[in-house]
Amino acid sequence: MHRWLAAISAAAMLWIAAGAASAAEQEEAMYEKRMELYKKAEAVSLIPWYYFAAIDQYERNVRQVRRDLPKPAGVLGIYMKPEIWAGPLNKNPHDTDPFTISQFGGLGVDGDGDGYARADDDDDVIMAMARYLQTYGIDHRHIKIALWNYYQRAKTVDLILGKARIYKKYQTLKLDNHVFPLPLGANYSYRDTWGDARGWGGRRIHEGTDIFAGYGVPVRSTCYGIVELKGWNKYGGWRIGIRDINNTYHYFAHLNGFAADLREGQIVEPGTIIGSVGSSGYGPPGTAGKFPPHLHYGMYKDNGYTEWAFDPYPHLKAWERAERQQQRRR
């Protein structure tokens, strides 16, 4: 009986390992296909690939959190509305004829030479975006203008250009790693404090997780991203905001101080020291000591229209667990 159970257990472990390997291979193939499409667009338009990667990543993240947009059919996340693809005056919003689309001023093109311009075909979509950007120019300034005219939202343009900077720096699409905000060797504690009542400055709910630790414990960036905000807030005290490539804003508050060389606009990565644990806040600049030292960690998602907070606790637990497992394997 024991041998039989052992055999089943071993078989189950092999099945799980094979599934994990298969998932990893599929993810790798997806990244390779995306990069192939970005490079194709770069070769035709002379616009660097990381602009296409940034647009695609932004739109993919938006489509994941919006119900009014269809889910991607291929490996790209870029979505062009029918009236944009086929042309605003085209009576056939699902037109696939490149000629009639061009006559009605649509952006749709035949990107793979099959004679059709399909809004659900990755090759056609990426080439349509390349052609659109190229009509404005291929340098950064003109790409920024093109993005503004396309999205009509300054924040969206800033988010896309921020992602482009990150992709340019690291020259890879694999930037999804995360770490826990405090070193795992530090003495800290936390629980899910999402939604708890807060009274200072008026009744409100707690939009984050409090991680209690001693003064001066290093605080780390949890992700690849850009420092979007650094300074004082009467609620959060000395605080930092980092925007990652998934349109998520990571908020670190009640800090004791900032890393000496940290600045707004700086690109950071998982583990970059950005400050230290403190008890600042609940008053004018410099106020501290009104509560025990801790890090307030919050997460906010942008969906192309607005931004809202969500519970970071499950993510913190997952990052903490993954980092501990990684350390054991070393």
C-alpha positions as CSV (number, residue, x, y, z in Angstrom):
1,M,0.0,0.0,0.0
2,H,2.8,2.4,0.9
3,R,4.6,1.7,-2.4
4,W,1.4,2.3,-4.3
5,L,0.8,5.6,-2.5
6,A,4.4,6.6,-3.1
7,A,4.1,5.8,-6.8
8,I,0.9,7.9,-7.1
9,S,2.6,10.8,-5.3
10,A,5.7,10.6,-7.5
11,A,3.5,10.5,-10.6
12,A,1.5,13.5,-9.4
13,M,4.7,15.5,-8.8
14,L,6.0,14.6,-12.3
15,W,2.6,15.7,-13.7
16,I,2.8,19.0,-11.9
17,A,6.4,19.6,-12.9
18,A,5.6,18.8,-16.5
19,G,2.6,21.2,-16.4
20,A,4.8,24.0,-15.0
21,A,7.4,23.4,-17.6
22,S,4.8,23.5,-20.4
23,A,3.4,26.7,-19.0
24,A,6.9,28.2,-18.9
25,E,7.5,27.1,-22.5
26,Q,4.3,28.7,-23.6
27,E,5.1,31.9,-21.9
28,E,8.5,32.0,-23.5
29,A,7.0,31.4,-26.9
30,M,4.5,34.2,-26.3
31,Y,7.3,36.7,-25.4
32,E,9.3,35.6,-28.5
33,K,6.3,36.1,-30.8
34,R,5.6,39.5,-29.4
35,M,9.1,40.6,-29.8
36,E,9.1,39.3,-33.3
37,L,6.1,41.5,-34.1
38,Y,7.6,44.6,-32.5
39,K,10.9,44.1,-34.4
40,K,8.9,43.7,-37.6
41,A,7.1,47.0,-37.0
42,E,10.5,48.6,-36.2
43,A,12.0,47.4,-39.4
44,V,9.2,48.8,-41.5
45,S,8.7,52.1,-39.7
46,L,12.1,52.8,-38.2
47,I,10.4,53.4,-34.9
48,P,12.2,51.6,-32.0
49,W,10.5,48.4,-30.9
50,Y,10.1,49.5,-27.3
51,Y,7.4,52.0,-28.3
52,F,5.3,49.2,-29.8
53,A,6.0,47.1,-26.7
54,A,4.9,49.9,-24.4
55,I,1.7,50.6,-26.3
56,D,0.9,46.9,-26.4
57,Q,1.6,46.4,-22.7
58,Y,-0.6,49.4,-21.8
59,E,-3.5,48.2,-23.8
60,R,-3.2,44.6,-22.6
61,N,-3.3,45.7,-19.0
62,V,-6.4,48.0,-19.7
63,R,-8.2,45.1,-21.4
64,Q,-7.6,42.9,-18.5
65,V,-9.5,45.2,-16.1
66,R,-12.2,46.5,-18.4
67,R,-15.5,44.8,-19.3
68,D,-16.3,47.0,-22.2
69,L,-13.4,45.8,-24.3
70,P,-13.0,42.4,-25.9
71,K,-10.3,40.1,-24.8
72,P,-7.3,39.7,-27.1
73,A,-7.6,37.1,-29.8
74,G,-3.8,36.8,-30.3
75,V,-0.6,37.6,-28.5
76,L,-1.0,41.3,-28.8
77,G,-3.2,43.5,-26.6
78,I,-3.6,46.4,-29.0
79,Y,-7.3,47.1,-29.7
80,M,-8.6,49.4,-32.4
81,K,-12.3,50.2,-32.3
82,P,-14.2,49.2,-35.5
83,E,-14.8,52.9,-36.5
84,I,-11.1,53.5,-36.2
85,W,-10.0,50.4,-38.0
86,A,-12.5,50.6,-40.9
87,G,-13.0,54.4,-41.0
88,P,-15.5,56.6,-39.3
89,L,-17.8,56.9,-42.3
90,N,-17.5,53.3,-43.4
91,K,-20.9,51.6,-43.3
92,N,-19.2,48.3,-42.8
93,P,-17.4,48.6,-39.4
94,H,-16.0,45.1,-39.9
95,D,-14.5,45.8,-43.3
96,T,-11.4,43.7,-44.1
97,D,-10.7,45.2,-47.6
98,P,-7.5,47.2,-47.4
99,F,-8.6,49.4,-50.3
100,T,-12.0,50.4,-49.0
101,I,-10.6,50.9,-45.5
102,S,-8.1,53.3,-46.9
103,Q,-10.8,55.2,-48.8
104,F,-12.7,55.8,-45.6
105,G,-9.6,56.9,-43.7
106,G,-9.4,53.8,-41.5
107,L,-6.2,52.7,-39.9
108,G,-6.5,49.0,-40.9
109,V,-3.9,47.5,-43.2
110,D,-2.9,44.2,-44.5
111,G,0.3,43.4,-42.5
112,D,1.0,39.9,-43.6
113,G,0.2,40.0,-47.3
114,D,-2.9,37.7,-47.2
115,G,-5.1,40.4,-48.9
116,Y,-7.1,41.1,-45.8
117,A,-6.9,43.8,-43.1
118,R,-8.3,42.1,-40.0
119,A,-8.5,43.8,-36.6
120,D,-8.0,40.5,-34.8
121,D,-4.8,39.6,-36.8
122,D,-1.6,40.4,-34.8
123,D,0.4,41.2,-38.0
124,D,-2.2,43.5,-39.3
125,V,-2.7,45.3,-36.0
126,I,1.0,45.9,-35.3
127,M,1.5,47.2,-38.8
128,A,-1.5,49.5,-38.6
129,M,-0.1,51.0,-35.4
130,A,3.3,51.4,-37.1
131,R,1.8,53.2,-40.1
132,Y,-0.2,55.5,-37.8
133,L,2.8,56.5,-35.7
134,Q,5.0,56.9,-38.8
135,T,2.6,59.5,-40.3
136,Y,3.6,61.8,-37.4
137,G,7.3,61.1,-37.5
138,I,9.7,58.6,-36.0
139,D,11.4,60.6,-33.2
140,H,10.3,60.8,-29.6
141,R,8.6,64.2,-29.8
142,H,6.4,63.2,-32.8
143,I,5.6,59.8,-31.3
144,K,4.4,61.6,-28.2
145,I,2.1,63.9,-30.4
146,A,0.8,60.8,-32.2
147,L,0.0,59.1,-28.9
148,W,-1.9,62.2,-27.6
149,N,-4.0,62.4,-30.8
150,Y,-4.8,58.7,-30.6
151,Y,-5.6,58.4,-26.9
152,Q,-6.6,62.0,-26.0
153,R,-5.4,61.5,-22.4
154,A,-2.2,62.9,-21.0
155,K,-1.9,60.3,-18.3
156,T,-2.1,57.5,-20.9
157,V,0.6,59.1,-22.9
158,D,2.8,59.4,-19.9
159,L,2.3,55.8,-18.9
160,I,3.1,54.5,-22.3
161,L,6.3,56.6,-22.6
162,G,7.3,55.4,-19.1
163,K,7.0,51.8,-20.2
164,A,9.0,52.5,-23.3
165,R,11.8,53.9,-21.1
166,I,11.8,50.7,-19.0
167,Y,11.8,48.4,-22.0
168,K,14.6,50.4,-23.6
169,K,16.7,50.2,-20.4
170,Y,16.4,46.5,-19.9
171,Q,16.0,45.3,-23.5
172,T,13.6,42.5,-22.5
173,L,9.9,42.0,-22.1
174,K,10.4,39.8,-19.0
175,L,9.9,42.4,-16.3
176,D,7.2,40.8,-14.2
177,N,9.3,39.8,-11.2
178,H,8.4,41.2,-7.7
179,V,9.9,41.1,-4.2
180,F,8.5,41.8,-0.7
181,P,9.0,45.5,0.2
182,L,11.1,44.7,3.3
183,P,14.1,42.5,3.4
184,L,13.0,39.0,4.5
185,G,15.6,38.9,7.2
186,A,14.1,41.9,8.9
187,N,11.9,41.6,12.0
188,Y,8.4,42.6,10.7
189,S,4.8,41.6,10.9
190,Y,1.6,42.3,9.0
191,R,-1.9,41.2,8.4
192,D,-4.7,42.1,6.0
193,T,-5.7,45.6,7.1
194,W,-7.6,46.4,3.9
195,G,-10.9,48.4,4.6
196,D,-10.1,49.1,8.3
197,A,-11.5,52.3,9.6
198,R,-9.3,55.4,9.8
199,G,-10.3,58.6,11.6
200,W,-7.5,61.2,11.3
201,G,-8.6,63.8,8.8
202,G,-12.1,62.5,8.5
203,R,-13.7,59.0,8.4
204,R,-12.2,56.9,5.6
205,I,-11.2,53.3,4.9
206,H,-7.6,52.0,4.9
207,E,-6.5,51.5,1.3
208,G,-3.5,49.2,1.9
209,T,-1.5,46.9,4.2
210,D,0.5,48.0,7.2
211,I,3.8,46.2,7.7
212,F,5.2,46.9,11.1
213,A,8.9,47.0,11.6
214,G,11.6,49.1,13.4
215,Y,12.7,52.5,12.5
216,G,15.3,52.5,9.7
217,V,14.5,49.0,8.2
218,P,15.2,49.4,4.5
219,V,12.2,49.7,2.1
220,R,12.6,48.2,-1.3
221,S,10.9,48.7,-4.7
222,T,8.7,45.7,-5.2
223,C,8.8,45.9,-9.0
224,Y,10.3,47.2,-12.2
225,G,9.0,50.7,-12.6
226,I,9.4,54.5,-12.5
227,V,9.4,56.7,-9.5
228,E,6.3,58.8,-10.3
229,L,6.1,60.6,-7.0
230,K,8.3,61.5,-4.0
231,G,7.6,63.9,-1.2
232,W,5.3,64.7,1.7
233,N,1.6,64.1,2.2
234,K,-0.3,65.0,5.4
235,Y,-1.7,61.5,5.6
236,G,1.1,59.4,4.3
237,G,4.0,61.5,5.5
238,W,7.2,61.0,3.5
239,R,6.0,58.7,0.7
240,I,7.0,57.3,-2.7
241,G,4.9,56.2,-5.7
242,I,6.2,53.8,-8.3
243,R,4.4,52.9,-11.5
244,D,5.1,49.5,-13.0
245,I,4.7,48.2,-16.5
246,N,1.3,46.7,-15.6
247,N,-0.3,50.1,-15.0
248,T,-0.2,49.5,-11.3
249,Y,0.9,52.3,-8.9
250,H,2.8,51.0,-5.8
251,Y,2.5,53.4,-2.9
252,F,5.0,53.4,0.0
253,A,4.1,55.7,3.0
254,H,5.1,56.8,6.5
255,L,8.8,56.6,5.6
256,N,11.6,57.7,7.8
257,G,13.4,59.1,4.8
258,F,14.4,58.4,1.2
259,A,17.4,56.8,-0.4
260,A,20.0,59.4,-0.9
261,D,20.1,59.2,-4.7
262,L,16.4,58.6,-5.3
263,R,14.6,61.0,-7.6
264,E,11.3,61.4,-9.5
265,G,11.5,59.8,-13.0
266,Q,14.2,57.3,-11.9
267,I,13.8,53.7,-13.1
268,V,14.0,51.2,-10.3
269,E,13.8,47.4,-10.2
270,P,12.8,44.8,-7.6
271,G,15.0,45.2,-4.5
272,T,16.2,48.7,-5.2
273,I,16.4,50.5,-1.8
274,I,14.1,53.5,-1.9
275,G,13.8,54.5,1.7
276,S,13.3,53.2,5.3
277,V,10.5,52.5,7.7
278,G,9.3,55.4,9.8
279,S,6.2,56.9,11.4
280,S,5.8,60.1,9.5
281,G,2.5,61.7,8.6
282,Y,-0.8,63.0,10.1
283,G,0.3,66.6,10.0
284,P,2.5,69.2,8.4
285,P,5.9,68.3,6.8
286,G,8.1,66.7,9.4
287,T,5.4,65.3,11.7
288,A,6.3,61.9,13.1
289,G,5.7,59.6,16.0
290,K,1.8,59.7,16.1
291,F,1.7,55.9,15.6
292,P,4.2,52.9,15.7
293,P,6.7,52.7,12.9
294,H,5.4,50.8,9.9
295,L,5.3,50.8,6.1
296,H,1.9,51.5,4.6
297,Y,1.9,49.7,1.3
298,G,-0.9,50.4,-1.3
299,M,-1.6,49.3,-4.9
300,Y,-3.7,51.2,-7.4
301,K,-4.8,50.2,-10.9
302,D,-5.3,52.5,-13.9
303,N,-7.9,51.3,-16.5
304,G,-7.5,54.1,-19.1
305,Y,-10.2,56.3,-17.5
306,T,-9.6,56.4,-13.8
307,E,-7.6,54.7,-11.0
308,W,-8.7,52.8,-8.0
309,A,-7.2,51.0,-5.0
310,F,-7.2,47.3,-4.5
311,D,-6.1,45.0,-1.6
312,P,-2.3,44.4,-1.8
313,Y,-2.3,41.7,0.9
314,P,-2.6,38.7,-1.4
315,H,0.2,40.0,-3.6
316,L,2.5,40.7,-0.6
317,K,1.9,37.1,0.7
318,A,2.7,35.7,-2.8
319,W,5.8,37.8,-3.3
320,E,7.0,36.9,0.2
321,R,6.5,33.2,-0.4
322,A,8.1,33.2,-3.8
323,E,11.2,35.1,-2.5
324,R,11.6,32.7,0.4
325,Q,11.4,29.7,-2.0
326,Q,14.0,31.3,-4.3
327,Q,16.3,31.9,-1.4
328,R,16.0,28.2,-0.4
329,R,17.0,27.1,-3.9
330,R,20.3,29.1,-3.8
